[in-house]
Amino acid sequence: MPEETRTGRLEHIIFQNEANSYVVASFYDESDRHSFTGAGRLADPEEEQVYELTGEEVHHPRFGRQFRILTGRRKLPDESEAIIRFLAGKAFPGIGTATARIVVDTLGEDCLEMIRRDASILQRVPSLSKARQEILVQGLRDYAGDSETYIKLLEWGVAPRQIALLQDHYQDVLKVLDENPFRPLYEVNGFGYQSALKLADALNLREDDLRRLDGLLFRNARELSMKTGSTWLSMARMWDSVQGLEPEIFEAALARLETAGALELENGRIYPFGLCSEEKEIARGIANHMFDVDPPDSKDLETRIRQTEFSLGIEYDVRQKDAIREFFSRSVLVLNGGPGTGKTTVVRAILSIARSLYPDMVIQLAAPTGRAAKRLAALSDNDARTIHSLLRWNLEENTFAKGPSDLLECQILIIDESSMIDTHLFASLILALPDDCRLLLIGDEDQLESVGPGRVFQDLIDSGRIPAVHLERIWRQSEGSGIITLAREIRDEETCTWEDGVTYLDLPEERILDAILEDVDPEMDPDRFQVLAPMYKGAAGIEAVNEALQNVFNPPRAGCPELTAGPVTFRKNDKVMLLKNMPDEDVFNGDMGVISGIDSRTRTITVDFGETEVDFSNDFLYYLSHAWCVSVHKAQGSEYDKVYCITSCRNQAMLSKKLLYTAISRAKKELILLGDPGVFRSKVRQKTRNHRMTTLKERLWEYISLQPLESDSYDSRNLENS
């Protein structure tokens, strides 16, 4: 059938796939007064909207006659009164009926197409301010999501969200893509490699085109960095990722990517994600914040320490008192220690004394995750926020509002769980610190490193340039003291023992879930226990355990609303975890909550996160997962009275010393390990194979000179000869 153009009003959407804009809908053709079915890509389809459709009549083997839509665009109104109503509508805030009538009277009934072709024509309209001109132009541009560019990109298979990213970033998208379809991969946050490949194929870019090679190298560098956690990659590692490539061609491609600002090259190292610059920002920022402070009178400080001991009913050991003293004599301090070593009680003393000494200072507490921030707030009796929330993170643009031009308002910043902070986040934090802000970083160097590239906390310690106090004495000796003992044994590579709160159930994988179900009680508080597993699939994987525990703690019952999303059924009162950051709602990846409501009609789930409730519509249900069982990474920063830790043979490739150490240190009173104890013992002694490659330590050496330390309270490993 020949291609034709039809005008039709969209009566009813029969089917819609929002991921690729494919729509099947019923249209009414007012010219011959009959309805027809149209199928194809249509951007943001609206019922009652008139469309100009280009396509052809086809016969679908199952659904019969259809109009296959090749292109579809909203038809702008073309009669004076309709145009006035349109311009006075919500798409053009601030215009109003009077202004709309002046526009139509001045430019005529063709005004909308005229403005779309040449916005400068609005200068002819009397008394039309520049601001209102911009509203008209932007409104038409937003309305015309069906522009030639939009339609062309849809035809090329680019998803609507990716199209929006391109149109927001470039004034002439098609011109940019014609020059290099891989350019958005380097310049537009959120534009992926697969989308760039679709563009390259649509533009018939030859397979041997060097622009394809550049895009592949860029993608490989980022993937390798995320996989290994390294901030830089060797030339050899990168060359291996494109086997068979001539060295000269490989080096030329890297040079082009460096010129384009897509990768950074330094001393034979390849840095993706701007990590070279961010390491320098961290080192420079730390150096700038190592300023002289005016310490309190030593006798007065000792008196305040004794008063704090009395008020808290505790007695600090020598090293803990050293940490308190060092905080008040240093502008930057690292406090490092394992579970049970008293980091939190030291922080409580620092906060109490600081508030009495400096009542006008703004003190801020923060942590990398929502769970860690809430735990820090509860243990210290002070407010705490996530670092993303503190820096006012913009999800869409992946940027922070707080930075060099808008600094944080605090004079003391205390960060807990600092081992979880990656290079990008820490660089952003340092750039947002006021010049007079003191910084205390608290963490455990033996825990898992950050998910993103870098090992910031470890590098700060290993550099020997940052004042650091290492707490080693175990204070938590009551219920569950065997957990602390096991953590120390793992750290010191001693023989592991299971005692005083630690139980190891030697079980094959197929028996692990049954053992958990036999031990749990439906009356247990879900917030006081947690199951940890290293894998999602399998008989003892996260998915299977969550499904089984849902049937224990929240089984289906009459009157209990539920909603199925893909393979998962959610019920009211389910324990769930957030899998994505939602900064506008002030909830973040890893936050746990309880489903407080389900609306089956609108397919909406409401989750109570403790301090806020968030509604998740149907399109955002994949942001949630059940949380009776989670990965060790997701549990980092949290503590529970009782922890079940799965260590089966099947998933031993996922196990490591740091992961197991982190897992067992989530438990406060009782730890039940399930799996093969031989695997556990071998893994905690196994040396790390994938050592993270970073250069932050060397940059700290460059920016901070090694000077004699006035106090002898530092662990000797801080003073190793660099």
Order of alpha helices (4+ residues) and beta strands (2+ residues): beta-beta-beta-beta-beta-alpha-alpha-alpha-alpha-alpha-alpha-alpha-alpha-alpha-alpha-beta-alpha-alpha-beta-beta-alpha-alpha-alpha-beta-alpha-beta-alpha-beta-alpha-beta-beta-beta-alpha-beta-alpha-beta-alpha-beta-alpha-beta-alpha-beta-beta-beta-beta-beta-beta-beta-beta-alpha-beta-alpha-beta-alpha-alpha
